[in-house]
Amino acid sequence: MQGSLEGDTVHVPAPSRERFYDNRGYGHPRGNALALSPVEAAHLLYRGDLEMVDEMGFRSFLATTDTLVRFLVYKDLRDRGFYLSPAREGWIGSDEASGADFVVYPRGNGPWDGAVEYRIRVVGERETVSAASLDGTLAVVDEESEITYLSVERPDVTGTTDHDLPQNVPGMLLADRVMLWDPPAALYEKAFYGQPLEASSAGSSSPSPIHCSLVETAHLSERGIVRVDAGLEGIIERGRAVEGERFDRRRAVYSALRDGGAVPKTGYKFGADFRTYANVDSVDDLGHSEQLVRVLPQDHSFSPRDLALDVRLAHGVRKRMVFALTDATGEIDWRSVSRLTP
């Protein structure tokens, strides 16, 4: 059986529908004939199910259509037992596949069943992925043709931490932090704000002074919990002087996490902006943080290599990698990325 290439579609005459689509989920039916994407045709040529496409065999067809990287992912998923379709507008299974290369069906299902397991975008390791397009599943093909699958989700970043705190606690702005010389015990011991000057202060009758970061203090000052002579404006001004516009993004993300019941603390040791705890009742009974949060502008472009590094790091310390994508108004788009084995 042979096909003909017209534009970006390979046409295979009847009875190709029964042989390739009805039995194995290839292509898009056109009566008893079939339309194939180049990558599907390449796979059928590789298997020997198609003899030629316009007198081209497998090798010359790959060179002519430049489908090698997508072919590697398509073959890998077929080898894993999945049926999949190219994400083309109007083709079966692809109505909601904007930005994807393939629509992958659950094992045992095909394009006729209406169920979708993954929507996969194929990228090479040297390409970039815009933050706005970070969605679905990424299949990253490295220079040795190994494939890493990364799952992108919209994470729940909320928690259940909620403590009543006193108002108007005096603080002193010093360099790039604020000292609370006489803090109420609950501020650190219950709500986990700041860091004690003396590590053994938790539970003591006279709490140690605590030093708070500028993002913590801005959040506390805005809610009337902490008061410094420079006021909220002075804290923000100092924050911008220390880290530029990044301070505003981090402040917006910090407050969103706190307002949602999660407790963010510095993620410096993990190469992130924050690590978060979903439920803090007391620092005496503090579990492990669950998420690492990196704050980025919404127009950021990711390198697949950096994504893989972040995901590997988070997995290695038993956490989820979350990206907080912020715009100039402080609106936040949350994405989490994790390793996936289809």
C-alpha positions, -999 to 999 in steps of 0.1 A, spaced: 0 0 0 13 34 -10 5 70 -1 8 104 -17 20 136 1 -1 167 -4 11 197 17 13 184 53 -10 154 48 -4 119 34 -34 104 16 -38 66 15 -66 51 -7 -92 26 3 -93 2 21 -67 20 43 -94 31 68 -102 -5 79 -66 -16 80 -50 14 97 -77 34 115 -104 9 125 -78 -16 137 -50 5 150 -61 41 154 -39 58 127 -50 89 108 -83 106 101 -110 88 81 -121 101 47 -147 76 36 -129 43 32 -96 61 26 -74 78 52 -55 110 58 -23 106 78 0 132 94 36 129 83 46 114 116 20 87 113 30 79 78 67 78 89 57 52 116 38 31 91 68 33 67 91 23 95 70 -7 103 67 -17 67 29 -13 66 33 14 39 56 6 11 62 41 -2 50 77 -1 55 93 -35 84 69 -42 100 77 -8 109 51 17 113 57 55 147 74 54 140 98 26 105 106 39 120 116 73 145 138 56 119 154 33 93 161 60 116 169 89 96 148 114 124 130 132 119 145 167 82 140 167 86 106 152 108 95 182 81 105 206 53 90 185 72 57 183 80 57 220 43 61 229 32 35 204 59 11 218 44 17 253 10 5 241 -8 38 234 -29 49 204 -24 86 197 -35 111 171 -19 143 158 -35 174 174 -50 188 142 -80 211 142 -110 191 131 -94 157 134 -109 132 158 -99 136 194 -82 170 188 -110 196 195 -93 208 227 -57 202 218 -45 238 212 -7 239 215 -3 201 216 14 179 190 -4 147 200 -35 135 217 -28 103 236 -57 79 246 -58 56 276 -44 22 270 -71 1 253 -88 31 239 -86 48 205 -97 81 189 -133 67 186 -137 63 224 -137 100 234 -113 96 263 -79 114 265 -50 105 287 -24 131 277 -21 161 255 16 161 245 38 189 232 71 178 217 102 200 223 139 196 218 162 203 247 175 235 231 141 250 224 124 274 248 89 271 263 70 303 271 54 304 305 20 311 288 22 279 268 34 257 298 5 233 299 -4 196 294 25 172 290 59 181 276 79 154 258 115 167 259 139 150 234 175 155 243 206 154 220 209 116 225 172 111 215 162 101 250 128 114 260 117 129 293 80 135 300 70 164 322 35 168 335 22 204 339 -8 209 363 -26 238 380 -17 231 416 -37 238 448 -14 261 467 -38 267 496 -35 255 532 -53 255 565 -30 277 586 -50 304 604 -40 322 636 -53 353 653 -24 377 659 -20 409 678 -18 443 661 7 471 660 38 451 670 68 475 668 97 467 645 129 482 634 140 483 598 177 473 595 194 468 562 174 442 543 153 429 572 132 440 602 139 432 639 110 427 663 126 431 696 97 422 718 74 400 696 43 381 708 51 344 711 24 334 687 40 353 658 68 328 654 57 298 675 22 295 660 21 314 627 58 308 618 68 344 610 104 353 611 134 336 627 143 338 664 176 354 673 179 326 698 171 292 683 158 278 717 131 305 721 101 284 711 80 277 742 101 299 765 85 323 789 102 353 772 103 349 735 135 358 717 136 388 693 129 377 658 141 390 624 117 390 595 124 393 558 112 423 539 84 403 521 72 390 555 73 424 570 55 440 541 27 414 545 25 419 582 26 457 579 -1 458 553 -24 439 577 -16 461 607 2 434 626 37 450 625 45 487 626 78 502 616 87 540 616 92 539 578 57 525 572 47 501 545 60 525 519 94 525 535 95 487 536 85 484 499 110 511 489 138 492 508 127 459 491 128 475 457 162 490 464 175 455 475 161 434 446 144 456 421 110 447 406 115 411 417 105 423 452 70 432 440 65 398 424 77 380 455 56 401 477 25 394 457 31 356 458 40 356 495 8 374 504 -13 351 481 1 320 498 -4 334 533 -39 346 525 -47 311 511 -37 295 544 -2 283 534 30 293 551 59 304 528 94 304 541 126 311 522 135 285 496 171 297 493 187 263 503 167 247 475 174 273 448 138 286 450 120 317 463 99 299 489 92 265 504 57 262 517 38 244 546 1 237 541 -8 234 578 12 249 607 -2 246 642 31 250 660 67 251 651 72 225 678 53 201 656 64 212 622 64 187 593 83 189 561 74 216 536 55 203 506 63 226 477 91 247 463 79 279 447 98 299 421 85 333 412 88 344 376 72 370 353 44 358 331 64 365 299 93 342 311 106 316 287 118 283 302 147 262 290 137 225 291 170 218 307 162 243 336 127 227 339 143 193 342 168 206 368 140 221 390 119 190 388 148 167 397 158 189 426 122 191 440 117 153 436 151 147 453 139 166 485 103 151 483 86 183 472 65 195 443 79 222 420 56 251 416 60 282 394 42 314 403 39 334 371 31 370 379 21 400 358 25 438 365 -8 439 384 1 411 408 -21 385 392 -7 351 396 -9 320 373 2 289 392 18 259 374 34 228 388 57 205 369 66 169 377 83 140 360 59 116 343 62 80 332 34 72 307 
